[in-house]
Amino acid sequence: MVLNILNGQAMYDYYKCTDFLKGGWMAPFNEAMCYGSTCKDLFSREFVEIRAKVHHVTAEQYTEHTLKPLEPLFNNEFDQIALWFDVDMFCQINLLTLLAWLDSVDYKEAVDIHIVGDRFEPVSCFTVVAEGYLAIYNQVLLEKTLPETEIQPDILKKGIELYLKYLQDDSELIRYIREHRQVPAEELVVALITKFREYGLGDTQYFEIIQATRLEQQ
């Protein structure tokens, strides 16, 4: 059985409605790992508590929404695994997190990575092994540094580079928010989603970034 892990509920709902991946098992990864704190021990109790605070939900709600759909992954109920993700930063950091977890449990088999377009259509496919991705995760999400080792595929490397820069004071995103301080937050969120599609951030993340940036400007 192939376990297909999809980047989020929207992709899951679309593929389920269209029977695109019939014959395999599908599970959504309902996270936004490019935003907020995390820890080394992926999907542990500490991880759940940290990420629940990021999303302003209880640990129980986080477990139900994010971890329960991944039970086939945690229980090793698959013969093959395929990861389906968009090219943007949001998706690529989620992808890195899953590869890091597979590395942490010493998963040795090949992992298929399917890159999809705006309408969830397959664009390209890569095959990797998970070894080494936990170290990359630790360097990127915990130490906030760009690994010196080679990062494959290149789409993941680009996502990591965007992640390490997007909240810095001189990033194009933060500059844009500062330059439009008079624009109502609701309007600015729409503009940011449209203008900075390579980040893949949603309205929740943008509202919090706008609020934090404007508080610093006061």
VEXSE-507474 format. One record per residue: residue in one letter; x, y, z of N, C-alpha, C, O, CB in turn. Coordinates in steps of 0.02 Angstrom, whole numbers, plus 50000, padded with zeros to 5 digits. Glycine has a CB too. Example, Ala and Ser with C-alpha at 12.3 -4.5 7.8 and 13.67 -1.06 7.14 Angstrom:
2
A506604971650390506154977550390506604983550390507124983450423505654977650452
S506424988850354506844994750357506455000250394506705005750402507044997050286
This chain:
218
M500424994050000500005000050000500445006350000500925006850039499525000050062
V500275010949956500635017349954500285022250001499675023249997500665020149881
L500665025450045500405030750087500585037350055501175039150051500675030250160
N500085041050034500185047550003500045052950056499485053750079499725048449941
I500565056750074500465062150122500425068650083500875070350044501045062450175
L499885072350094499735078250055499815084550098499685084450158499025077950026
N500025089950066500135096050104499475099650118499295104550085500615100750065
G499115097150168498535100750192497865097750171497815093550127498575107550168
Q497355100350206496675097650198496385099250130496015095150102496225100550252
A496555105050102496265106950036496475101949982496065099949941496485114050017
M497115100149982497355095249933497035088449945496835084949898498125094649935
Y496975086650008496665080250026495945079950001495735075149970496685079150102
D495565085350015494865085549994494795085249918494345081849892494515091850021
Y495235088649883495215088749809495365081849781495015079449737495705093949781
Y495895078749806496085072149780495555066849797495435062249759496765070049807
K495255067549856494735062849875494115063649831493805058749810494535063749949
C493955069849815493365071249773493465068749702492995066449670493215078749773
T494085069349677494225067549608494475060449599494585058149543494735072249579
D494565056849654494835049949652495515049649617495685044649586494345045349616
F495905055049624496545055349589497035049949613497405047149572496855062249598
L497035048549677497505043749704497145037449729497355034549779497905046849760
K496625035449695496265029549716496725023449715497145022649670495635028349671
G496635019149763497065013249768497615014049819497915009149841497365011549702
G497745020349838498245021649890497905024749951497315026349950498795026249863
W498285025550004498045028450065498265035750066498845037250051498305024650128
M497805040350082497965047450084497925050150155497495048050193497505051450038
A498375054750171498355058050236498595065250228499115066350197498795054250289
P498225070150254498455077150249498935078850306498865076350362497855081850251
F499425083050290499865085750342499625092950356499815097550321500625085550321
N499215093650407498905100050422499355104150468499235104550528498205099050455
E499855107050439500335111150477500565117150436500415117750377500945106850498
A500935121450471501245127250439501925128150473502035133050508500805133750447
M502375123350461503005123050497503465128950483503955129950520503365116650481
C503325132750431503735138650417503595144450464503925149550461503635140850345
Y503085143650508502905149050553502885146650625502575141550640502215151950533
G503235150150668503225148450739503775143750760504165141350719502565145450757
S503805142550825504335138550855504215131050845503665128850829504405140050929
T504755127250856504705119950853505245117050899505545120750938504785117250780
C505365110550896505875107450938506185101550900505965099850845505575105051005
K506685098550931507055093150898506645086750892506675083250842507695091750935
D506265085150945505925078750948505255079250912504745080850941505815076551022
L505265077850848504685078850805504085074550827504155068550840504865077150733
F503505077850831502865074750847502835071950918502405067850933502715069250797
S503295074050960503295072151031502795076451069502475080851041504005072851061
R502715075051134502275079051176502505086351177502105090951173502235076251248
E503165087251183503435094051182503275097551116503075103351116504195093951193
F503355094051062503205096750996502465098850992502315104250969503355091550941
V502025094451015501305095951013501145102251054500765106451031500905089951040
E501435102851113501295108651155501545115151123501215120251125501615107751224
I502135114751093502415120751060501995122751000501825128650992503145119451038
R501835117950958501475119550897500745121450911500445125450875501495113650849
A500455118650963499775120550982499745127951002499275131450984499515116151041
K500255130251038500295137351056500365141750994500065147150990500875138651105
V500765139450947500845143250884500175144250850500025149650824501335139650837
H499765138950850499125139150814498535141350858497965141650836498975132250786
H498685143050921498175145550968497615140450978497025142150978497875152150942
V497815134150986497335128851000497595124851060498165125751080497215124250938
T497185120351087497415115951140497835110251111497815108951051496815113151181
A498215107051154498605101251132498155095751105498325092351056499035098551190
E497575094951136497105089951113496835091651043496765087251001496525089151163
Q496675097951032496435100050966496975099150913496835096950857496205107450968
Y497595100850931498145099950884498235092650866498325090850808498795102850913
T498215088450917498285081250906497745078650859497895074650814498275077450972
E497135080750870496575078450829496645080750757496515077050710495915080850858
H496845087050749496855090150682497475088150642497435087150581496825097650688
T498055087650676498685086750640498975079750646499205076950596499185091650665
L498965076950705499295070450714498845064450698499085059450670499535069850785
K498215064950714497775059250701497755057150628497785051150614497065060850724
P497725061850580497745059750510498385056250490498405052650440497645065650466
L498925057250529499565054250512499685047450545500235044750542500125059050530
E499175044750578499265038450613499525032750568499925028750590498615036350644
P499305032350504499585027050461500345027850452500695022850444499245027350392
L500595034050454501315035250450501655032850514502145029250511501455042750437
F501395035050571501695033350635501665025850650502105023050682501355037150691
N501145022550625501055015350638501375010950584501315004850586500315013750642
N501725014250536502075010550484501605006150443501775000450426502635006350514
E501015008750429500515004850392500565006250317500065008250286499815006450418
F501145005250289501225006550217501835002650191502285000850229501305014150204
D501835001450126502404998250094502845003350058503435002250047502164992950045
Q502535008850039502885014150002502595020850023502005021350039502825013049925
I503005026050021502775032550042502895037749987503425037849955503105034750107
A502395041949976502445047349927502215053849960501705053949994502025045749863
L502595059149949502445065649978502255070449923502615071149873503055068450019
W501685073849930501405078249878501395085349904501015087049950500695075949857
F501815089749873501895096549898501975101649842502235100049788502495096949946
D501755107649856501835113249810502555115749814502945113449856501335118949826
V502735120449769503425122949766503565128549817504145130149828503575125449697
D503045131349847503155137349888503495135549954503545129749973502505140849902
M503725140849989504085140050052503675136250104503935131650136504275146850079
F503045138050111502595134850159502605127250151502715123650199501875137550151
C502505125050090502485117850076503155114550084503195108850109502225116750006
Q503675117850063504335114750065504595113850136504945108950150504825118950025
I504425118350181504635117450251504225111850284504485108150326504555124050291
N503595111150264503205105350286503515098850260503565093850296502475105850263
L503725098950197504055093150167504685091350206504805085550221504225094550093
L505095096350220505715095150258505565091850326505925087450347506095101750269
T505035094050359504855091350424504695083950420504905080050462504255095150453
L504325082050369504155074950361504775070750344504855065250370503625074050307
L505195073350300505815069750285506255069050347506575063850356506205073350228
A506265074250388506665074050450506395068650497506775065050529506655080950484
W505725068150502505445063050545505615056050519505795051650559504675063850550
L505565054950454505745048550425506475046850440506635041150455505625048550350
D506905051850437507605050950454507675049050528508085044750546508005057250438
S507285052350571507335051150643507145044050663507385041450713506905056150680
V506705040850623506505033950638506905029050595506735023050592505755033050626
D507425031550562507885027450524507545023850466507675018050452508205022250569
Y507105027550432506775024750373507265024550315507545029750296506145028950355
K507365018650287507885017750238507645017350165508045017850119508265011550254
E506995016350156506745015350088506705021950050506755027350079506055012150091
A506625021449984506565027349942505915030949956505405027849972506615025449868
V505935037549951505345041749962505225045649897505665049149872505455046650023
D504625045149871504445048849811504165055649830503715056149872503925044949768
I504435060949800504195067749812503865070249747504195070849695504785072549834
H503225071649752502855074249694502735081749705502445083749755502175070449685
I502955085749657502845092949659502225094449618502155092049562503475096849632
V501765098349647501135099849613501075107249598501435111449627500545097549656
G500625108849552500505115749532499935118949571499715116149621500355116149459
D499705124649548499205128549583498545124749592498185125849641499075134949547
R498395120349546497775116549549497895109249568497515104849551497405116849483
F498435108249604498625101649630498815096649576498865090649590498055098849670
E498935099049515499135094449462499875092849468500275097249484498975097449392
P500075086549456500785084649461501205088449410501025089049352500865077149451
V501775090949433502235094749390502885090949380503145090549324502375101749420
S503145088149434503775084449430503815079549488503415079849534504395089249430
C504305075049484504375070049536505115068649549505515068349503504015063449516
F505285067849613505975066249633505945060249680505445059049714506315072349667
T506485056549683506545051049731507165052349774507705053549748506595044149694
V507065052049840507615053249886507605047849940507125044049945507565060449918
V508135047749979508125043950042508155048950098508425054450090508735038850046
A507865047150156507765052050210508405053550249508425058450286507245049450257
E508915049650242509525050550281509815057650270509915059750213510045045250262
G509945061150324510245067750321509755073550330509955079150344510585068550257
Y509115072150322508625077650325508485079950397508285085650407507975075450293
L508585075650446508505077850516509015083150534508855088050567508555071850564
A509625082150512510155087150524509985093650489510095099050518510835084550500
I509715093250428509525099350393508955102850430508975108950438509305097650320
Y508465099050453507905101850492508175105550553507965111250566507415096350513
N508625102350590508895105450651509255111950635509175116950670509365100650687
Q509655111950582510025117950564509565123550541509665129350558510535116350509
V509055121750503508615126850473508105129350523508055135450534508265124050412
L507715124950553507155127150594507345128750666506995132550700506625121850594
L507895125850691508095127250760508675132150764508665136850804508285120750794
E509175131150721509765135550723509715141450676510095146150681510385131550707
K509225141150631509105146550582509725147950539509895153650527508885152950618
T510045142650517510635143350475510555139050412510215133950413511285141250513
L510875141250358510855137450296511375131950297511975133450306510965142150234
P511185125650290511665120150292512195120850237512045123150182511315113450285
E512795118850252513335118950203513295112750158513575112650103514015119350237
T512955107650182512885101550142512395102650085511985107250087512655095650186
E512445098450034512005098949977511285097449997511155092750034512225094249921
I510815101449972510105100449986509755098449922509775102049872509785106850018
Q509425092749924509055090349866508335088749886508215086449942509395084049836
P507865090049842507935093149776508045100749781507975103649835507315091749734
D508205103849725508345111049724507745115249748507835120549777508545113149655
I507145112749736506545116349757506535116949833506325122049860505905112749733
L506755111849868506795112049941507315117149963507195120850011506955105049969
K507885117349929508395122249946508135129349939508265133549982509015121249901
K507765130649886507475137349877506985138949933506985144549958507125137849809
G506575134149952506105135250006506455136750072506225141050110505655129150015
I506995133350085507395134550145507695141550144507675145150194507945129250152
E507955143550087508255150250081507725155750094507865160650127508565151250012
L507135154850067506595159650079506395159750153506285165050182505975157950036
Y506365153850183506175153350253506665157050299506455160450346506145145950274
L507305156350285507805159550328507825167050322508125170450363508495156650312
K507505169750270507545177050258506885180650270506885186650283507765178250189
Y506315177250266505685180850257505465185050317505075189750308505155175950241
L505695183450377505515187450436506065192250458505995195650509505335182850492
Q506605192450421507135197150438506925204350422506505205450378507785195450401
D507215209150458507015216150451507075218750380506685222950358507425220450497
D507565216150342507685218650275507375214350220507525215250162508425219350262
S506935209650239506625205450188506125209450148505855214450172506295199350220
E506005207350087505525210850044504825210750074504445215550064505515207749974
L504665205550109504015204950139503915209950196503405213450198503915197850166
I504395210350241504345215050297504375222250273504025226550299504895213650349
R504795223550223504835230350196504165232350166503945238050175505385230750142
Y503845227750131503205229350100502675230950153502285235650145502965223350056
I502665227150206502195228350260502315235250292501845238950306502245222850314
R502945236950302503105243450332502925249150285502695254450307503855243750348
E503025248150221502875253450172502115254550164501905259650136503185251750105
H501715249750187500995250250180500655250150249500155246750260500725244450136
R500935253950294500685253950363499985257050369499625255650417501165257750407
Q499795261050321499135264350323498585259950293497995261650299499165271050287
V498775254550262498275250250230497965245750284498325242750323498605245850174
P497305245250286496975240750334497245233650328497385231250273496215240750324
A497315230250384497625223650385497275218750338497605214750305497615220850456
E496595219050336496235214350293496415215350220496485210450183495475215350303
E496485221650198496675222950129497395221050116497565218450063496565230350113
L497825222350165498535220850157498655213350151499075211150113498935223750215
V498275209450189498345202150185498205199750114498575195550088497865198850235
V497675202150084497505200250015498075202049967498265198149924496855203549993
A498345208049976498895210249933499515205949942499845204249893499065217649947
L499665204050004500255199950018500185192949988500655190349959500365199450094
I499585190049995499475183349967499565183449891499845178749863498775180849985
T499335188849860499385189449787500095190849764500325187949715498915194849763
K500435195349799501095197749777501655192949793502125192249755501245204449809
F501605189549850502155185249873501945177849873501965174549924502385187349944
R501755175549815501505168649810502045163449824501885157949845501225167549740
E502675165249814503205160349826503275158349899503585153349916503865163149800
Y502975162449944503005160750015502455155850035502545151750080502965167150058
G501885156250001501345151650015500995152650082500625148250104501595144850012
L501105158350114500805159650180500065161050173499835163450121501165165550214
G499685159550225498975160750225498795166850266499225170150294498615154750252
D498145168350269497915174350302498085174350377498245179650405497175175250293
T498065168550409498215168250480498935170550494499055174650538498115161150507
Q499405167750456500105169650466500215177050449500565180550486500575165350423
Y499915179450395500015186350375499725191250427500025196450440499705187650307
F499155189750454498855194150505499335194850565499435200350591498165191350529
E499635189250586500085189550643500735193150626500995196850667500245182450667
I500985192250565501595195750545501465203250540501885207250561501855193050477
I500895205150512500715212250507500665215250577500925220750590500055213150468
Q500325211750621500235214350689500905215250724501025220450755499785209650730
A501345210350719501995210750752502415216250722502755219850759502365204250747
T502405217050656502795222250622502555229150641502955233650653502755221450546
R501905230150645501625236650661501735238450734501795244350751500895236950645
L501745233550778501905234950848502625237350855502765241750896501795228650891
E503065234550816503775236750817503855243850791504315247350810504205232050776
Q503395245950746503435252650716503175258150762503305264050752503055252750651
Q502805256150813502515261150858503035264450903502865268850943501965257950901
